[in-house]
Amino acid sequence: MMNAMAQSSRSARRGAAPSEIARFAASRLRGDTRIAAFSLAGFDTHARQDRSLPRALDRLTEAVLTLEEGLGPVWEKTAIVAVTEFGRTARLNGSGGTDHGTAGAMILAGGALRGGRVIADWPGLGEADLYQRRDLRPTRDLRAHLAWMLRPMFGISQADLTRTVFPGLDMGDDPKIIR
């Protein structure tokens, strides 16, 4: 397994296709592995967002569809979470992109999910609704959604989630993400 991980790292550095990375993850998740993490580039859209964002979303789509295909029956027990470490500004900058912002979105997929909905406390895009008049206003810690997924999928207690996994987290109400 260490050799396979090293090969996967080398592939990622040279820009492996999302399908190659997703096939590797699926092969591990069909075995004893329960959690996989990988990164897809192209979402830092400071300029020409109209060109770069569709390409990045296509790579994300390719990865999710490859995972679904590669997981087979394991897909029904799977939750995929796509997050970014930063949000984007609410308005385009002078070069047609968006700069680093405060809040963002999280995309979920997988057979274990209660899907077909948007889970949000939507603050709005009016200038008065924006955080510092420039960013989408954060309304909930994304770790709360992650914790509510981990709880039923792995049987982790709420106390362990808020003390050990995500210290100090207020999980809030259960959005009932997992079936």
VMD Tcl script that builds the backbone (N, CA, C; Angstrom):
set m [mol new atoms 537]
animate dup $m
set s [atomselect $m all]
$s set {name element resname resid chain x y z} {
  {N N MET 1 A 0.813 -1.187 0.000}
  {CA C MET 1 A 0.000 0.000 0.000}
  {C C MET 1 A 0.861 1.256 0.000}
  {N N MET 2 A 1.971 1.244 0.717}
  {CA C MET 2 A 2.851 2.423 0.743}
  {C C MET 2 A 3.364 2.747 -0.659}
  {N N ASN 3 A 3.711 1.716 -1.436}
  {CA C ASN 3 A 4.161 1.947 -2.811}
  {C C ASN 3 A 3.048 2.575 -3.651}
  {N N ALA 4 A 1.826 2.091 -3.465}
  {CA C ALA 4 A 0.698 2.634 -4.216}
  {C C ALA 4 A 0.461 4.095 -3.832}
  {N N MET 5 A 0.583 4.416 -2.549}
  {CA C MET 5 A 0.407 5.798 -2.107}
  {C C MET 5 A 1.505 6.696 -2.664}
  {N N ALA 6 A 2.728 6.205 -2.669}
  {CA C ALA 6 A 3.834 6.991 -3.218}
  {C C ALA 6 A 3.608 7.250 -4.703}
  {N N GLN 7 A 3.158 6.227 -5.439}
  {CA C GLN 7 A 2.865 6.387 -6.859}
  {C C GLN 7 A 1.742 7.405 -7.061}
  {N N SER 8 A 0.726 7.338 -6.216}
  {CA C SER 8 A -0.380 8.282 -6.311}
  {C C SER 8 A 0.107 9.710 -6.074}
  {N N SER 9 A 0.996 9.895 -5.110}
  {CA C SER 9 A 1.560 11.225 -4.839}
  {C C SER 9 A 2.338 11.742 -6.036}
  {N N ARG 10 A 3.149 10.871 -6.638}
  {CA C ARG 10 A 3.918 11.284 -7.823}
  {C C ARG 10 A 2.969 11.675 -8.955}
  {N N SER 11 A 1.900 10.897 -9.141}
  {CA C SER 11 A 0.928 11.198 -10.189}
  {C C SER 11 A 0.259 12.540 -9.944}
  {N N ALA 12 A -0.097 12.809 -8.693}
  {CA C ALA 12 A -0.754 14.077 -8.362}
  {C C ALA 12 A 0.163 15.250 -8.657}
  {N N ARG 13 A 1.444 15.109 -8.333}
  {CA C ARG 13 A 2.387 16.213 -8.573}
  {C C ARG 13 A 2.542 16.498 -10.057}
  {N N ARG 14 A 2.468 15.479 -10.880}
  {CA C ARG 14 A 2.625 15.732 -12.318}
  {C C ARG 14 A 1.281 16.009 -12.987}
  {N N GLY 15 A 0.235 16.153 -12.186}
  {CA C GLY 15 A -1.060 16.536 -12.737}
  {C C GLY 15 A -1.860 15.372 -13.267}
  {N N ALA 16 A -1.943 14.295 -12.508}
  {CA C ALA 16 A -2.722 13.139 -12.928}
  {C C ALA 16 A -4.170 13.544 -13.169}
  {N N ALA 17 A -4.791 12.854 -14.091}
  {CA C ALA 17 A -6.194 13.113 -14.389}
  {C C ALA 17 A -7.041 12.786 -13.169}
  {N N PRO 18 A -8.105 13.550 -12.953}
  {CA C PRO 18 A -8.986 13.256 -11.825}
  {C C PRO 18 A -9.494 11.814 -11.838}
  {N N SER 19 A -9.721 11.259 -13.022}
  {CA C SER 19 A -10.208 9.879 -13.084}
  {C C SER 19 A -9.155 8.899 -12.570}
  {N N GLU 20 A -7.880 9.184 -12.824}
  {CA C GLU 20 A -6.808 8.312 -12.330}
  {C C GLU 20 A -6.754 8.335 -10.800}
  {N N ILE 21 A -6.849 9.511 -10.235}
  {CA C ILE 21 A -6.830 9.653 -8.780}
  {C C ILE 21 A -8.067 8.996 -8.178}
  {N N ALA 22 A -9.233 9.233 -8.782}
  {CA C ALA 22 A -10.482 8.671 -8.264}
  {C C ALA 22 A -10.499 7.155 -8.378}
  {N N ARG 23 A -9.940 6.597 -9.458}
  {CA C ARG 23 A -9.864 5.127 -9.589}
  {C C ARG 23 A -9.021 4.536 -8.466}
  {N N PHE 24 A -7.896 5.199 -8.158}
  {CA C PHE 24 A -7.038 4.731 -7.058}
  {C C PHE 24 A -7.814 4.779 -5.737}
  {N N ALA 25 A -8.492 5.892 -5.472}
  {CA C ALA 25 A -9.264 6.019 -4.225}
  {C C ALA 25 A -10.351 4.954 -4.158}
  {N N ALA 26 A -11.061 4.743 -5.257}
  {CA C ALA 26 A -12.129 3.735 -5.280}
  {C C ALA 26 A -11.575 2.342 -5.008}
  {N N SER 27 A -10.395 2.045 -5.559}
  {CA C SER 27 A -9.822 0.712 -5.332}
  {C C SER 27 A -9.525 0.489 -3.859}
  {N N ARG 28 A -9.138 1.529 -3.157}
  {CA C ARG 28 A -8.853 1.417 -1.717}
  {C C ARG 28 A -10.144 1.355 -0.907}
  {N N LEU 29 A -11.137 2.135 -1.321}
  {CA C LEU 29 A -12.398 2.190 -0.577}
  {C C LEU 29 A -13.225 0.917 -0.743}
  {N N ARG 30 A -12.958 0.135 -1.759}
  {CA C ARG 30 A -13.622 -1.169 -1.895}
  {C C ARG 30 A -13.013 -2.188 -0.935}
  {N N GLY 31 A -11.861 -1.863 -0.358}
  {CA C GLY 31 A -11.202 -2.744 0.603}
  {C C GLY 31 A -11.478 -2.292 2.019}
  {N N ASP 32 A -10.412 -2.256 2.829}
  {CA C ASP 32 A -10.559 -1.903 4.245}
  {C C ASP 32 A -10.571 -0.398 4.501}
  {N N THR 33 A -10.130 0.397 3.547}
  {CA C THR 33 A -10.058 1.847 3.735}
  {C C THR 33 A -11.461 2.428 3.817}
  {N N ARG 34 A -11.679 3.340 4.735}
  {CA C ARG 34 A -12.989 3.956 4.915}
  {C C ARG 34 A -13.013 5.435 4.567}
  {N N ILE 35 A -11.870 6.104 4.569}
  {CA C ILE 35 A -11.820 7.532 4.244}
  {C C ILE 35 A -10.671 7.770 3.275}
  {N N ALA 36 A -10.935 8.532 2.226}
  {CA C ALA 36 A -9.902 8.923 1.265}
  {C C ALA 36 A -9.980 10.434 1.085}
  {N N ALA 37 A -8.851 11.044 0.856}
  {CA C ALA 37 A -8.817 12.487 0.611}
  {C C ALA 37 A -7.860 12.765 -0.533}
  {N N PHE 38 A -8.266 13.656 -1.423}
  {CA C PHE 38 A -7.369 14.106 -2.479}
  {C C PHE 38 A -7.771 15.506 -2.902}
  {N N SER 39 A -6.895 16.142 -3.635}
  {CA C SER 39 A -7.083 17.535 -4.015}
  {C C SER 39 A -7.172 17.667 -5.528}
  {N N LEU 40 A -8.055 18.517 -5.978}
  {CA C LEU 40 A -8.161 18.873 -7.391}
  {C C LEU 40 A -7.885 20.357 -7.517}
  {N N ALA 41 A -7.007 20.719 -8.406}
  {CA C ALA 41 A -6.616 22.118 -8.587}
  {C C ALA 41 A -7.559 22.820 -9.560}
  {N N GLY 42 A -7.384 24.134 -9.650}
  {CA C GLY 42 A -8.085 24.909 -10.656}
  {C C GLY 42 A -9.214 25.774 -10.142}
  {N N PHE 43 A -9.424 25.787 -8.836}
  {CA C PHE 43 A -10.526 26.565 -8.285}
  {C C PHE 43 A -10.104 27.943 -7.788}
  {N N ASP 44 A -8.837 28.270 -7.853}
  {CA C ASP 44 A -8.349 29.578 -7.419}
  {C C ASP 44 A -8.454 30.529 -8.618}
  {N N THR 45 A -9.613 31.123 -8.780}
  {CA C THR 45 A -9.978 31.823 -10.016}
  {C C THR 45 A -9.848 33.337 -9.896}
  {N N HIS 46 A -8.613 33.820 -9.837}
  {CA C HIS 46 A -8.375 35.265 -9.728}
  {C C HIS 46 A -8.633 36.000 -11.040}
  {N N ALA 47 A -8.550 35.294 -12.148}
  {CA C ALA 47 A -8.753 35.936 -13.451}
  {C C ALA 47 A -9.489 34.979 -14.383}
  {N N ARG 48 A -10.250 35.533 -15.287}
  {CA C ARG 48 A -10.954 34.772 -16.328}
  {C C ARG 48 A -11.717 33.583 -15.748}
  {N N GLN 49 A -12.470 33.851 -14.716}
  {CA C GLN 49 A -13.234 32.803 -14.048}
  {C C GLN 49 A -14.192 32.118 -15.021}
  {N N ASP 50 A -14.685 32.857 -16.005}
  {CA C ASP 50 A -15.607 32.275 -16.979}
  {C C ASP 50 A -14.965 31.141 -17.770}
  {N N ARG 51 A -13.646 31.129 -17.857}
  {CA C ARG 51 A -12.925 30.048 -18.549}
  {C C ARG 51 A -12.450 28.962 -17.596}
  {N N SER 52 A -11.876 29.368 -16.459}
  {CA C SER 52 A -11.234 28.390 -15.574}
  {C C SER 52 A -12.212 27.616 -14.701}
  {N N LEU 53 A -13.275 28.248 -14.223}
  {CA C LEU 53 A -14.195 27.546 -13.330}
  {C C LEU 53 A -14.912 26.385 -14.019}
  {N N PRO 54 A -15.409 26.536 -15.245}
  {CA C PRO 54 A -16.034 25.373 -15.896}
  {C C PRO 54 A -15.076 24.185 -16.042}
  {N N ARG 55 A -13.813 24.448 -16.321}
  {CA C ARG 55 A -12.832 23.352 -16.432}
  {C C ARG 55 A -12.640 22.662 -15.085}
  {N N ALA 56 A -12.543 23.448 -14.023}
  {CA C ALA 56 A -12.377 22.871 -12.682}
  {C C ALA 56 A -13.606 22.054 -12.296}
  {N N LEU 57 A -14.789 22.559 -12.604}
  {CA C LEU 57 A -16.011 21.811 -12.282}
  {C C LEU 57 A -16.115 20.532 -13.115}
  {N N ASP 58 A -15.638 20.567 -14.349}
  {CA C ASP 58 A -15.604 19.346 -15.168}
  {C C ASP 58 A -14.700 18.294 -14.532}
  {N N ARG 59 A -13.539 18.718 -13.978}
  {CA C ARG 59 A -12.639 17.765 -13.315}
  {C C ARG 59 A -13.284 17.175 -12.062}
  {N N LEU 60 A -14.022 18.008 -11.331}
  {CA C LEU 60 A -14.733 17.512 -10.152}
  {C C LEU 60 A -15.800 16.502 -10.565}
  {N N THR 61 A -16.551 16.817 -11.605}
  {CA C THR 61 A -17.565 15.894 -12.124}
  {C C THR 61 A -16.929 14.570 -12.525}
  {N N GLU 62 A -15.810 14.646 -13.247}
  {CA C GLU 62 A -15.089 13.441 -13.679}
  {C C GLU 62 A -14.680 12.595 -12.476}
  {N N ALA 63 A -14.181 13.232 -11.427}
  {CA C ALA 63 A -13.749 12.496 -10.231}
  {C C ALA 63 A -14.933 11.817 -9.548}
  {N N VAL 64 A -16.035 12.537 -9.386}
  {CA C VAL 64 A -17.200 11.963 -8.701}
  {C C VAL 64 A -17.779 10.801 -9.508}
  {N N LEU 65 A -17.924 10.978 -10.813}
  {CA C LEU 65 A -18.482 9.903 -11.644}
  {C C LEU 65 A -17.558 8.685 -11.685}
  {N N THR 66 A -16.256 8.917 -11.690}
  {CA C THR 66 A -15.300 7.800 -11.665}
  {C C THR 66 A -15.381 7.075 -10.327}
  {N N LEU 67 A -15.508 7.817 -9.243}
  {CA C LEU 67 A -15.682 7.177 -7.930}
  {C C LEU 67 A -16.954 6.335 -7.908}
  {N N GLU 68 A -18.042 6.891 -8.400}
  {CA C GLU 68 A -19.303 6.139 -8.401}
  {C C GLU 68 A -19.149 4.833 -9.183}
  {N N GLU 69 A -18.563 4.924 -10.355}
  {CA C GLU 69 A -18.361 3.731 -11.181}
  {C C GLU 69 A -17.425 2.736 -10.502}
  {N N GLY 70 A -16.321 3.233 -9.951}
  {CA C GLY 70 A -15.322 2.361 -9.348}
  {C C GLY 70 A -15.745 1.732 -8.036}
  {N N LEU 71 A -16.657 2.372 -7.330}
  {CA C LEU 71 A -17.084 1.851 -6.029}
  {C C LEU 71 A -18.139 0.757 -6.144}
  {N N GLY 72 A -18.862 0.728 -7.257}
  {CA C GLY 72 A -19.891 -0.298 -7.413}
  {C C GLY 72 A -20.870 -0.256 -6.250}
  {N N PRO 73 A -21.135 -1.404 -5.607}
  {CA C PRO 73 A -22.122 -1.441 -4.522}
  {C C PRO 73 A -21.711 -0.641 -3.274}
  {N N VAL 74 A -20.427 -0.338 -3.121}
  {CA C VAL 74 A -19.965 0.455 -1.979}
  {C C VAL 74 A -20.479 1.891 -2.076}
  {N N TRP 75 A -20.852 2.318 -3.292}
  {CA C TRP 75 A -21.367 3.673 -3.502}
  {C C TRP 75 A -22.547 3.964 -2.570}
  {N N GLU 76 A -23.386 2.969 -2.317}
  {CA C GLU 76 A -24.567 3.168 -1.468}
  {C C GLU 76 A -24.214 3.515 -0.030}
  {N N LYS 77 A -22.973 3.251 0.376}
  {CA C LYS 77 A -22.519 3.575 1.733}
  {C C LYS 77 A -21.524 4.731 1.724}
  {N N THR 78 A -21.483 5.482 0.619}
  {CA C THR 78 A -20.447 6.493 0.414}
  {C C THR 78 A -20.993 7.915 0.499}
  {N N ALA 79 A -20.196 8.791 1.125}
  {CA C ALA 79 A -20.464 10.229 1.124}
  {C C ALA 79 A -19.209 10.920 0.607}
  {N N ILE 80 A -19.358 11.694 -0.430}
  {CA C ILE 80 A -18.250 12.472 -0.992}
  {C C ILE 80 A -18.475 13.925 -0.598}
  {N N VAL 81 A -17.422 14.558 -0.106}
  {CA C VAL 81 A -17.493 15.944 0.322}
  {C C VAL 81 A -16.443 16.731 -0.450}
  {N N ALA 82 A -16.860 17.744 -1.171}
  {CA C ALA 82 A -15.930 18.624 -1.879}
  {C C ALA 82 A -15.974 19.994 -1.206}
  {N N VAL 83 A -14.848 20.380 -0.630}
  {CA C VAL 83 A -14.747 21.675 0.056}
  {C C VAL 83 A -13.473 22.373 -0.394}
  {N N THR 84 A -13.425 23.649 -0.148}
  {CA C THR 84 A -12.236 24.439 -0.421}
  {C C THR 84 A -11.781 25.084 0.879}
  {N N GLU 85 A -10.530 25.439 0.942}
  {CA C GLU 85 A -10.026 26.045 2.182}
  {C C GLU 85 A -10.339 27.533 2.271}
  {N N PHE 86 A -10.927 28.108 1.235}
  {CA C PHE 86 A -11.311 29.515 1.266}
  {C C PHE 86 A -12.496 29.719 0.331}
  {N N GLY 87 A -13.239 30.780 0.578}
  {CA C GLY 87 A -14.354 31.120 -0.291}
  {C C GLY 87 A -13.893 32.037 -1.418}
  {N N ARG 88 A -14.834 32.581 -2.114}
  {CA C ARG 88 A -14.565 33.527 -3.190}
  {C C ARG 88 A -15.336 34.806 -2.880}
  {N N THR 89 A -14.874 35.917 -3.421}
  {CA C THR 89 A -15.612 37.165 -3.259}
  {C C THR 89 A -16.926 37.072 -4.028}
  {N N ALA 90 A -17.888 37.903 -3.635}
  {CA C ALA 90 A -19.211 37.851 -4.255}
  {C C ALA 90 A -19.251 38.540 -5.618}
  {N N ARG 91 A -18.287 39.413 -5.883}
  {CA C ARG 91 A -18.263 40.135 -7.155}
  {C C ARG 91 A -16.968 39.862 -7.902}
  {N N LEU 92 A -17.049 39.963 -9.224}
  {CA C LEU 92 A -15.856 39.802 -10.044}
  {C C LEU 92 A -14.905 40.972 -9.820}
  {N N ASN 93 A -13.608 40.682 -9.894}
  {CA C ASN 93 A -12.604 41.742 -9.818}
  {C C ASN 93 A -12.356 42.297 -11.227}
  {N N GLY 94 A -11.392 43.168 -11.385}
  {CA C GLY 94 A -11.113 43.801 -12.668}
  {C C GLY 94 A -10.619 42.859 -13.745}
  {N N SER 95 A -10.101 41.691 -13.366}
  {CA C SER 95 A -9.610 40.736 -14.367}
  {C C SER 95 A -10.596 39.597 -14.620}
  {N N GLY 96 A -11.851 39.790 -14.182}
  {CA C GLY 96 A -12.884 38.803 -14.475}
  {C C GLY 96 A -12.835 37.573 -13.593}
  {N N GLY 97 A -12.215 37.683 -12.431}
  {CA C GLY 97 A -12.152 36.563 -11.496}
  {C C GLY 97 A -12.684 36.982 -10.148}
  {N N THR 98 A -12.529 36.099 -9.197}
  {CA C THR 98 A -12.898 36.423 -7.823}
  {C C THR 98 A -11.695 36.165 -6.937}
  {N N ASP 99 A -11.566 36.969 -5.914}
  {CA C ASP 99 A -10.429 36.843 -5.009}
  {C C ASP 99 A -10.824 35.999 -3.801}
  {N N HIS 100 A -9.861 35.749 -2.938}
  {CA C HIS 100 A -10.124 34.951 -1.748}
  {C C HIS 100 A -11.162 35.642 -0.884}
  {N N GLY 101 A -12.206 34.897 -0.546}
  {CA C GLY 101 A -13.281 35.428 0.269}
  {C C GLY 101 A -13.423 34.648 1.561}
  {N N THR 102 A -14.519 34.877 2.246}
  {CA C THR 102 A -14.720 34.313 3.571}
  {C C THR 102 A -15.547 33.032 3.531}
  {N N ALA 103 A -16.755 33.076 3.049}
  {CA C ALA 103 A -17.622 31.896 3.034}
  {C C ALA 103 A -17.550 31.222 1.673}
  {N N GLY 104 A -17.956 29.988 1.641}
  {CA C GLY 104 A -17.945 29.245 0.393}
  {C C GLY 104 A -19.052 28.212 0.389}
  {N N ALA 105 A -18.925 27.243 -0.472}
  {CA C ALA 105 A -19.917 26.187 -0.601}
  {C C ALA 105 A -19.247 24.842 -0.399}
  {N N MET 106 A -20.048 23.879 -0.059}
  {CA C MET 106 A -19.593 22.502 0.079}
  {C C MET 106 A -20.523 21.674 -0.808}
  {N N ILE 107 A -19.954 20.841 -1.653}
  {CA C ILE 107 A -20.745 19.998 -2.539}
  {C C ILE 107 A -20.671 18.570 -2.012}
  {N N LEU 108 A -21.836 17.932 -1.901}
  {CA C LEU 108 A -21.916 16.575 -1.389}
  {C C LEU 108 A -22.483 15.657 -2.460}
  {N N ALA 109 A -21.998 14.428 -2.497}
  {CA C ALA 109 A -22.511 13.416 -3.422}
  {C C ALA 109 A -22.360 12.060 -2.752}
  {N N GLY 110 A -23.061 11.072 -3.263}
  {CA C GLY 110 A -22.898 9.716 -2.759}
  {C C GLY 110 A -24.215 9.057 -2.421}
  {N N GLY 111 A -24.184 7.741 -2.459}
  {CA C GLY 111 A -25.392 6.958 -2.211}
  {C C GLY 111 A -25.867 6.978 -0.779}
  {N N ALA 112 A -25.017 7.342 0.176}
  {CA C ALA 112 A -25.411 7.369 1.586}
  {C C ALA 112 A -26.166 8.642 1.950}
  {N N LEU 113 A -26.243 9.574 1.020}
  {CA C LEU 113 A -26.822 10.883 1.328}
  {C C LEU 113 A -28.313 10.949 1.081}
  {N N ARG 114 A -28.951 11.785 1.855}
  {CA C ARG 114 A -30.336 12.172 1.640}
  {C C ARG 114 A -30.228 13.406 0.736}
  {N N GLY 115 A -30.198 13.204 -0.558}
  {CA C GLY 115 A -29.838 14.262 -1.495}
  {C C GLY 115 A -31.009 15.037 -2.057}
  {N N GLY 116 A -30.721 15.749 -3.137}
  {CA C GLY 116 A -31.732 16.503 -3.855}
  {C C GLY 116 A -32.169 17.782 -3.167}
  {N N ARG 117 A -31.292 18.372 -2.383}
  {CA C ARG 117 A -31.668 19.587 -1.676}
  {C C ARG 117 A -30.455 20.469 -1.442}
  {N N VAL 118 A -30.712 21.699 -1.093}
  {CA C VAL 118 A -29.678 22.642 -0.711}
  {C C VAL 118 A -29.848 22.877 0.782}
  {N N ILE 119 A -28.774 22.748 1.530}
  {CA C ILE 119 A -28.816 22.980 2.972}
  {C C ILE 119 A -28.083 24.290 3.213}
  {N N ALA 120 A -28.827 25.317 3.596}
  {CA C ALA 120 A -28.189 26.626 3.754}
  {C C ALA 120 A -29.048 27.557 4.587}
  {N N ASP 121 A -28.383 28.481 5.216}
  {CA C ASP 121 A -29.008 29.652 5.801}
  {C C ASP 121 A -28.556 30.783 4.883}
  {N N TRP 122 A -29.301 31.022 3.818}
  {CA C TRP 122 A -28.869 31.942 2.760}
  {C C TRP 122 A -28.957 33.379 3.233}
  {N N PRO 123 A -27.808 34.074 3.327}
  {CA C PRO 123 A -27.816 35.455 3.801}
  {C C PRO 123 A -28.201 36.463 2.726}
  {N N GLY 124 A -28.036 36.098 1.459}
  {CA C GLY 124 A -28.326 37.011 0.360}
  {C C GLY 124 A -27.056 37.636 -0.194}
  {N N LEU 125 A -27.196 38.281 -1.349}
  {CA C LEU 125 A -26.053 38.901 -2.020}
  {C C LEU 125 A -26.158 40.424 -2.066}
  {N N GLY 126 A -27.157 40.982 -1.423}
  {CA C GLY 126 A -27.253 42.443 -1.354}
  {C C GLY 126 A -26.059 42.987 -0.587}
  {N N GLU 127 A -25.663 44.191 -0.906}
  {CA C GLU 127 A -24.461 44.754 -0.272}
  {C C GLU 127 A -24.540 44.713 1.248}
  {N N ALA 128 A -25.698 44.992 1.809}
  {CA C ALA 128 A -25.853 44.972 3.271}
  {C C ALA 128 A -25.778 43.549 3.825}
  {N N ASP 129 A -26.026 42.534 2.973}
  {CA C ASP 129 A -25.990 41.137 3.415}
  {C C ASP 129 A -24.583 40.555 3.393}
  {N N LEU 130 A -23.674 41.195 2.675}
  {CA C LEU 130 A -22.327 40.663 2.510}
  {C C LEU 130 A -21.474 40.921 3.749}
  {N N TYR 131 A -20.567 40.014 4.008}
  {CA C TYR 131 A -19.603 40.174 5.092}
  {C C TYR 131 A -18.555 41.182 4.636}
  {N N GLN 132 A -18.363 42.227 5.390}
  {CA C GLN 132 A -17.444 43.319 5.065}
  {C C GLN 132 A -17.740 43.897 3.676}
  {N N ARG 133 A -18.995 43.827 3.268}
  {CA C ARG 133 A -19.492 44.364 1.999}
  {C C ARG 133 A -18.782 43.787 0.775}
  {N N ARG 134 A -18.175 42.580 0.936}
  {CA C ARG 134 A -17.438 42.006 -0.185}
  {C C ARG 134 A -17.606 40.506 -0.325}
  {N N ASP 135 A -17.867 39.796 0.789}
  {CA C ASP 135 A -17.895 38.328 0.778}
  {C C ASP 135 A -19.253 37.784 1.189}
  {N N LEU 136 A -19.538 36.576 0.711}
  {CA C LEU 136 A -20.703 35.870 1.202}
  {C C LEU 136 A -20.546 35.699 2.706}
  {N N ARG 137 A -21.596 35.968 3.452}
  {CA C ARG 137 A -21.542 35.900 4.917}
  {C C ARG 137 A -21.548 34.434 5.363}
  {N N PRO 138 A -20.568 34.033 6.184}
  {CA C PRO 138 A -20.574 32.673 6.726}
  {C C PRO 138 A -21.750 32.510 7.691}
  {N N THR 139 A -22.459 31.398 7.596}
  {CA C THR 139 A -23.606 31.170 8.474}
  {C C THR 139 A -23.451 29.925 9.337}
  {N N ARG 140 A -22.574 29.013 8.950}
  {CA C ARG 140 A -22.375 27.796 9.737}
  {C C ARG 140 A -20.983 27.250 9.474}
  {N N ASP 141 A -20.377 26.699 10.494}
  {CA C ASP 141 A -19.069 26.071 10.384}
  {C C ASP 141 A -19.228 24.787 9.571}
  {N N LEU 142 A -18.500 24.665 8.461}
  {CA C LEU 142 A -18.643 23.474 7.617}
  {C C LEU 142 A -18.298 22.198 8.368}
  {N N ARG 143 A -17.500 22.306 9.417}
  {CA C ARG 143 A -17.163 21.117 10.204}
  {C C ARG 143 A -18.396 20.518 10.869}
  {N N ALA 144 A -19.433 21.334 11.110}
  {CA C ALA 144 A -20.664 20.804 11.693}
  {C C ALA 144 A -21.307 19.803 10.739}
  {N N HIS 145 A -21.341 20.123 9.459}
  {CA C HIS 145 A -21.895 19.189 8.472}
  {C C HIS 145 A -21.045 17.920 8.410}
  {N N LEU 146 A -19.728 18.091 8.446}
  {CA C LEU 146 A -18.848 16.919 8.434}
  {C C LEU 146 A -19.095 16.046 9.660}
  {N N ALA 147 A -19.237 16.670 10.815}
  {CA C ALA 147 A -19.485 15.914 12.045}
  {C C ALA 147 A -20.813 15.164 11.961}
  {N N TRP 148 A -21.853 15.824 11.444}
  {CA C TRP 148 A -23.145 15.146 11.342}
  {C C TRP 148 A -23.107 14.001 10.335}
  {N N MET 149 A -22.162 14.011 9.398}
  {CA C MET 149 A -21.995 12.867 8.494}
  {C C MET 149 A -21.199 11.756 9.174}
  {N N LEU 150 A -20.147 12.126 9.907}
  {CA C LEU 150 A -19.318 11.130 10.582}
  {C C LEU 150 A -20.086 10.372 11.659}
  {N N ARG 151 A -20.982 11.067 12.357}
  {CA C ARG 151 A -21.696 10.458 13.470}
  {C C ARG 151 A -22.411 9.167 13.070}
  {N N PRO 152 A -23.325 9.171 12.103}
  {CA C PRO 152 A -23.996 7.913 11.761}
  {C C PRO 152 A -23.135 6.955 10.927}
  {N N MET 153 A -22.249 7.496 10.116}
  {CA C MET 153 A -21.473 6.623 9.230}
  {C C MET 153 A -20.420 5.813 9.980}
  {N N PHE 154 A -19.883 6.390 11.052}
  {CA C PHE 154 A -18.821 5.721 11.790}
  {C C PHE 154 A -19.175 5.468 13.252}
  {N N GLY 155 A -20.379 5.833 13.652}
  {CA C GLY 155 A -20.800 5.591 15.021}
  {C C GLY 155 A -20.018 6.385 16.058}
  {N N ILE 156 A -19.565 7.571 15.689}
  {CA C ILE 156 A -18.788 8.404 16.609}
  {C C ILE 156 A -19.765 9.239 17.435}
  {N N SER 157 A -19.568 9.265 18.735}
  {CA C SER 157 A -20.472 10.021 19.607}
  {C C SER 157 A -20.324 11.518 19.364}
  {N N GLN 158 A -21.386 12.238 19.663}
  {CA C GLN 158 A -21.352 13.696 19.521}
  {C C GLN 158 A -20.294 14.289 20.444}
  {N N ALA 159 A -20.147 13.725 21.637}
  {CA C ALA 159 A -19.134 14.222 22.578}
  {C C ALA 159 A -17.735 14.057 22.000}
  {N N ASP 160 A -17.443 12.908 21.396}
  {CA C ASP 160 A -16.116 12.700 20.796}
  {C C ASP 160 A -15.898 13.625 19.600}
  {N N LEU 161 A -16.947 13.857 18.830}
  {CA C LEU 161 A -16.826 14.743 17.676}
  {C C LEU 161 A -16.493 16.170 18.105}
  {N N THR 162 A -17.140 16.656 19.173}
  {CA C THR 162 A -16.948 18.045 19.580}
  {C C THR 162 A -15.760 18.253 20.520}
  {N N ARG 163 A -15.257 17.182 21.100}
  {CA C ARG 163 A -14.096 17.315 21.994}
  {C C ARG 163 A -12.786 16.904 21.325}
  {N N THR 164 A -12.843 15.860 20.487}
  {CA C THR 164 A -11.610 15.274 19.965}
  {C C THR 164 A -11.424 15.518 18.470}
  {N N VAL 165 A -12.437 15.187 17.681}
  {CA C VAL 165 A -12.308 15.305 16.225}
  {C C VAL 165 A -12.284 16.769 15.805}
  {N N PHE 166 A -13.257 17.541 16.289}
  {CA C PHE 166 A -13.349 18.974 15.989}
  {C C PHE 166 A -13.484 19.725 17.315}
  {N N PRO 167 A -12.387 19.888 18.053}
  {CA C PRO 167 A -12.456 20.496 19.390}
  {C C PRO 167 A -13.174 21.839 19.400}
  {N N GLY 168 A -14.145 21.943 20.313}
  {CA C GLY 168 A -14.866 23.194 20.491}
  {C C GLY 168 A -15.983 23.442 19.502}
  {N N LEU 169 A -16.254 22.507 18.616}
  {CA C LEU 169 A -17.278 22.701 17.593}
  {C C LEU 169 A -18.678 22.706 18.194}
  {N N ASP 170 A -19.494 23.652 17.757}
  {CA C ASP 170 A -20.924 23.637 18.051}
  {C C ASP 170 A -21.578 22.996 16.834}
  {N N MET 171 A -22.060 21.759 16.982}
  {CA C MET 171 A -22.634 21.042 15.845}
  {C C MET 171 A -23.993 21.592 15.422}
  {N N GLY 172 A -24.682 22.312 16.293}
  {CA C GLY 172 A -25.992 22.834 15.949}
  {C C GLY 172 A -26.969 21.710 15.676}
  {N N ASP 173 A -28.039 22.042 14.971}
  {CA C ASP 173 A -29.069 21.045 14.663}
  {C C ASP 173 A -28.583 20.090 13.589}
  {N N ASP 174 A -29.048 18.856 13.678}
  {CA C ASP 174 A -28.698 17.818 12.704}
  {C C ASP 174 A -29.431 18.097 11.386}
  {N N PRO 175 A -28.695 18.360 10.301}
  {CA C PRO 175 A -29.340 18.600 9.000}
  {C C PRO 175 A -29.791 17.306 8.321}
  {N N LYS 176 A -29.573 16.168 8.979}
  {CA C LYS 176 A -30.017 14.854 8.470}
  {C C LYS 176 A -29.512 14.624 7.050}
  {N N ILE 177 A -28.202 14.700 6.897}
  {CA C ILE 177 A -27.561 14.529 5.597}
  {C C ILE 177 A -27.506 13.060 5.183}
  {N N ILE 178 A -27.241 12.182 6.156}
  {CA C ILE 178 A -27.086 10.744 5.875}
  {C C ILE 178 A -28.437 10.047 5.996}
  {N N ARG 179 A -28.673 9.118 5.071}
  {CA C ARG 179 A -29.937 8.338 5.096}
  {C C ARG 179 A -29.965 7.419 6.286}
}
mol reanalyze $m
mol bondsrecalc $m
mol representation Tube
mol addrep $m
